[in-house]
Structures are given as C-alpha cells and as structure tokens.
Amino acid sequence: MMLIGRFGSPFVRRVGVTLKHYGLKFEHNNISTATDRPGVVKFNPLGRVPALVTDDGDTIVDSAAIIDYLDEVAGSSKSLTPAKGKERRKVNLAVAIAVGACEKAVGTIYEKSKRPAEKVHQPWLDQLDSQAADGLKALEAMNPSPWLAGPNMTQADVTAVCVYDFIKSACGHVAPDGRFPKLEALSKRCNAMPAFGETVPPKA
C-alpha cells in the first residue's frame, strides 16, 4: 500500500497511525498539496490528502473511507472501530466531533493565511476559533481516563490525539497549555506509543 500526504495533516496522520497500529506495511509518499498539487491530483482529482493506493492498485480518498477499508483489512478482532451497537456509535461520535473541530481550525488557518489582511473578517475568525475550542471541550468532557470511548484505545483516541496535536501546534491560542488537561494527558500517553511517535510531523 502507499499513503499519500504529509503527517502534518491530521487527516493523513490518523491514517498513518491506524496503518502502523494494525501492523500493515505501506510506502509513504510524503507530498503536500501546498508544494506539489499536481502530484496529489494524480491520486485524488480534488487535490486533497490523504489518499491510499491499495495492494490491489485501487485508490481510496478521504480519511474516513480509508480507515473504513483498513478496519476491514485488519479484521474485527483488531479493528479500532467497533462493528456495531452503542460502542460503535460512541466511537463515531467522538471521531465526528474531533474531525469537525479540526475542520474549523483549518478554516482559521486559511482565513489568516490565504485572505488579504484587510479582508479578514474577525467575527468569522472568532466563530471558527470558538467552534474548534467547543469541539475540544466536548472531547475533554468525554473524560478520556484512560480512553475516550471505553476500556480500550479506539479510533476515537487516534483521531482525537491527531486533531488535538494539530490544533495545539497550528492554533495554539485555541488550546493553550492547561486548557484541556485530559486531552493533554491522552496526547502524551498516545505519543509515547510507536504508531503515534513515528508519525509526529516535524516542527516547522
């Protein structure tokens, strides 16, 4: 398999962590939409990452679709997402909140970096920041001690940590030290694991 995209993207990173946790071998095509959009478009016409080329030569795009495929490959006994029932819904809820918070943080980054300074709309920027923070607050309230959705690590934890680490790095004002102590502790614990530690993006 080949994973396309840099681990600086939390969406790419959550796929990378999942691949490593499942012990699946893959090649990492470390390209960015910012510096090699044509290269990304070869795998995804939308020019977005991540994309995954399977061993069969098929290409899957979008991190949710990729992880769904990896869960199938890993099998139910190893899958980080429960197959059914309340447990599955609880994991998917946490994942959805984490992904939503991340999308708002990305919106903040784009508003600041892509729009001319005189055209930045501060009320919109404030709303994006508030929504990202509210997402992290909701994850914090799920009481990850030690895990977000039950007695074992799930995709909820993988996605929450990738998102929290990204927001803390790229939008530090949204997640200053001490604001989300349970997520901080979860991040520290997970990043000590090889699957997480080996996907930590290099600092800019």
N, C-alpha and C positions, 0 to 999 in steps of 0.2 A: 504493500500500500504506500501511497505518497500523500502527505499532508501539505497543503499549500497555504502559506501565510505565516506571518511572524507571531511569536508568542507575546509580543507587545499588545496584540489584540486579545482581550479576554475571551472572545469567542473562539479564536484559534487555540488559545491556551487551554480552555476547558476540554476541547477535543484532544489536545496533546496529553493532558493529564489522564484522560479516560483511556486513551490508547496504551499509555505506559502502565497504568494500573491493571489493565487487562493482560498485560504482557504480550501485546500484539506488535510485531515488528513493522516498522514503517520508515520510509525516507522522508526527511523534512525539507521541502522546497521553501526556503526562507526568503520569500519575496513579499514586497509590500505594495499595496495599492497606491501609496504616495510616490514611490520611486520607480515602480515597474507595472503600471496599469495594463499595458499590452500583454505582459506576461501573465497577469492574473486573468485577463479576459480569455486567454486560451483555455482556461479551465472553467470559468464562470462568465457568461456573457454580460452579467451585471457588473463585473469588475469588483466583486466583493469576495472577502475571505471570511471563513475558511472554505476550502474545497477539499474533497478527498477522492483520490483515484484508488479504486479497489483493486484487489489482486486479479479480478476478472476484467479489469480495464474500464469499468463503469466509473462515471464521475458523479459524486453526490455533493450538493451545495447546501449551505445553511447548517449551522452547528447543531440545531435540534434534529434535523434529518440525519446528519452524520452520526450523532450519538445514538439515535434510534437504531441505525444499522449496526453500530458497534455493540450495542446491547444484544442484538440478535446473534452476532458472531460469537460473543463471549458466552452466551447461554444463560439461562435463567438462574443457575446456581451462582454465577459470578456477577450478574448484572447489577449495576448501581441504581437502577430504577426498578422498583417492584413491578411485577407483571400486572397486578390488578388490585382492586379494592381501595380501602381508605388509605393504606400505606402509599399506594401509587399516587393518589390524589394529593396527599400531603407533600410528597417529594415534588410533584409537578407544580404545586402552588408556590413553594419556595423558589424553584427554578424560575418560574414566570415573574415573580417579584424581583429577583436578582437581575434577570435579563432586562426587565423594564427599567430598573434603576440605572443599569449600565447604559441603556439607550438614551436616557435623559442626560447622563454625564457626557456622553459623546456629543449630544446636542449642544451642551455648554462649550465643549472644546471647539466645535465647528463655529459656533456663534462668535467666539473670541478670535479664532484664527483665520477663518475664511471670509468674514464680513468686514468691510472697512470700518475702522473705529467709530467714525461719525455716524454709521448706520446701525451700530449695535443697539438693540432695544433692551434697555436694562430691565423693565418689568418682565419681559420674556425670559431673560437670563436668570432673574431671581426665581421665576417659576420652575425653570429647569433644575436649578440647584435645590429648590425645596422638594421637588419630586424625587430626585436622586437620594436626598437625605431621608425622605419619608420611606423610601424603599429599604434603605439600610436599617432604619429604625424598626420596620416591620420584621426584618430578619433577626435583629437583635432581640425582639420580643418573643421570637420562637424559642429562645433560650437554648442556644447550642452548647449544652454542657453534658456530654461532650459533643453530641451531634444534633443537627437541625431537625431531623425527621425520624428519630427512633434510636435504638441502641447501637446501630452500626453506621458507618460512613455511607452516604448515598450520593447520587448526583446533585442533590440539594447542596451538600457541603462543597463538592468540587466547584460548582458554578458560583456559589456564594463567595468562596475564597478568591476565585479568579476575578470576580467583579469587585470585591472589596479591595483587593490589592491594586487593581487598575484605578479605581476611583481615588484611593489614597495617594497614589503616585501622580495621577494626572489632574486631579481636582482636590488637592489637599485641604482646601477650605471647607469642603463638604464633609470630610472625615478626618478632622484633626485628632491628634493623639488623645485618647481617653474618652472620646465621644461615644464610641461603640466598643466597650471593653470586652464583651463576649465575642464579638466578631474578630477583634484583635487577637484574642486568645485562640480562637479557631484557626485563624490565619497562621499564627505562629506554630501551632501544633501540626497543621497540614503541611506547611512549607518545610518541616523537618523530614517529611517523607520523600523518598526519591522521585516519585511521579510528579510531585509539585516542585521540589527543589531543582530538578533538571529542566523545568520549563519556565523558571523565573526569567523574565526578559531582562536584558542588560540595561543598566541605567543610562539615560541619555547624557 
